[in-house]
Amino acid sequence: MSANPIIYCLENLTDYRQFERLSSDLMSGCGFLNVEPIGGSNDRGRDAIYTTKTNDVFTIFAYTVRSDWSVKLNQDCKRIKEEHHNPDQVVFVCTSDLSGNEKDKAKKKIKDVFNWDLEIYDIERIRVLLAGELRHLIAQHPAIFCPPWFPVKGGLSIAECRDTIIIDHLQPDHSLATWLSRKLSIAGYKTWCYGLSPLAGEDKDESISSLIDQRAVQYLPILSYDFFSDSEFVARLSMAAKADGFVIPCWSDDLSEAASNAKILKLEPAKFDEMWSGGLSQIIEQLNARAIKPDFDEARGKSIALKAYMPEPVTRPISEKVYSNVFAVDVPKSILVCELDKKLHDVELEQLRSEWAFAKVSPQKLLSFDVPPASVPLIKAPRIAEYAWESYREKEGRNSVSVVKELIRRSLFLACSKAGLEYCEDRKLYYFKELESKNNNISFIHVDGRKTHVAGTGIKQDGWGDRATKFRYQLSPSFRVDRDEEGRFWVMTRIYIRVTDLNGKPYEGKEILRKRKKVTKSWWNKEWLARTLGVMQALSKTEDKTLINIGSEKKRTVSVSTRPLDWDCPVSIDVEAVDRIGDFQEEMASSRYFEESDIEDAGKEKEASNE
């Protein structure tokens, strides 16, 4: 066995493609900065090429792991001549150990026969480069420089090569850490995340510490109140914080009032407690400011990220039923024009909405599908005027389709009121209130016909120990109405999570997102589908719970199906493959409630409710 581990690994490698990659990286590090790899089965005698910026020297590279290096060199040169490449110089990289005399003879022969200059990198010259200024390439080629000669921790070689962003965290912050790792990978950075690493059988603290020492170009610890209780995590933070500009703390909790003298808390953090996307922007800004550039372009970064998190197909060529949160709507053919003999005040209008679904056109003109209650002060007339809305693009100064959409939404709000849901002035929506019987379950029939239930409201705990607080949450439906190309109306139902303290006071601002995270972090598609079905069937007064009917008579009734639209998809999810990948998708799903779009949607819902 060779005494030197670099030489041993080079002498025993069998993957020629890996050697081609290593050789091109070596050449790039030796001054051929724009070397262009070509190798493969149809390289026409060229493993790589290089031309100087002035185009006055054209270089062709030839690589080999064969022991008969001289035969391979002659073959490559003959092929280069036959292909009429006409280089000025040939660079030959091999894993053989050549003497000085052998190199001189080879150079003279190539010059005499082909009139090309020859540069040779044999195994000893490669070793010198890899042991010196290009030693970082050892870690970048773990398929060649592998254990036991070059140890690996957490799936990464710990040969010195500061090219990786190390993301360190505790278990409660696993979801944020994996999300951040994915986002940085998509942006083109090399990342290592504790929550995604193969650490089985290793000392966790020793492995992470080794990677921080040897591989980290930047250290991103994710900090919450829990980090104070982990002595090993605190020790890693303290050691890393000694290097200026090496640590960017990521706060998943607001630690601005934390009572601690830890140096790490004195560093300005990237704040993920406010908005995950905002924290990501702060991270990328800091990386750019510290001249840490992406290793890959955006397209390749996305490809790497997808392969990292989706290492095997998760679909099967078997059909599967797919359910949506969209429900079909049938509406009356005509709209009533209700003219009032006096103007109603805002308080009176709000009270009226709990009894009747209408759209306001003017202070004394209301539009509706259904006849108004007897309390509405109508102008005396033989009958209420009405019009076939499909025959008019606009009527009464309003677009007819827009009026229909508003009336459908108002009808669903009325159904919420009649089903006993409470109205929240703060958020402008209806929610399931806590019942005195303490039975807050919503019974419903699932898509497969089984009877089951979900909780319409409940209590959750935020934090641990002395900092623990309890709060209430309530399910609240929001409705988006639209029309398809064939003229059919439908409503998309989304579940909003209303959060309050134990006394029923709604939270404000950032605290809403924090509390919603605690409630929904473990909900995935099946949980959201169950709650959507439960909410829709809770609004139904029919015996079989299949329709939500709002109207005093059949021809004036808005009917919303409680069965979601479904499709037969030609492919299905391979559940076993998903299980092998892990719970990453489930945890990533919870992140959608921390993006700006979530706040925008809530704002749109509030604005729509005020129409």
Secondary structure, DSSP 8 states (H G I E B T S, - for coil): --SSHHHHHHHT---HHHHHHHHHHHHHHTT-TT-EE--STT-TT-SEEEE-TTS--EEEEEEE--S-HHHHHHHHHHHHHHTT---SEEEEEESS---HHHHHHHHHHHHHHH--EEEEE-HHHHHHHHHTTTTHHHHH-TTTS-TTTS-EETTEE-SS---EEEEE--GGGHHHHHHHHHHHHHTT--EEEGGGS--TTS-HHHHHHHHHHHTEEEEEEEE-GGGGG-HHHHHHHHHHTTSTT-B--EESS--TT-----GGGGS--EETTT-HHHHHHHHHHHHHHTT---SS-HHHHHHHHHHHH--S--EESS-EEEE-SEEEEE--SEEEEEEBSS---HHHHHHHHTT---EEEETTEEEESS---TTS-B---SS-EEEEGGG-SEETTEEHHHHHHHHHHHHHHHHHHHTT-EEETTTTEEE----TTS--EEEEE-TTS-EEEEESEEEEEESSGGG-EEEEEEEEEEEEEEE-TTS-EEEEEEEEEEEE-TTS-B--THHHHHHHHHHHTT--HHHHHHHHHHHHHHT--STTS-EEEESSSGGG-EEEESS--EEEESSEE-HHHHHHH-SHHHHHHGGGGGSHHHHHHHHHHHHHHT-
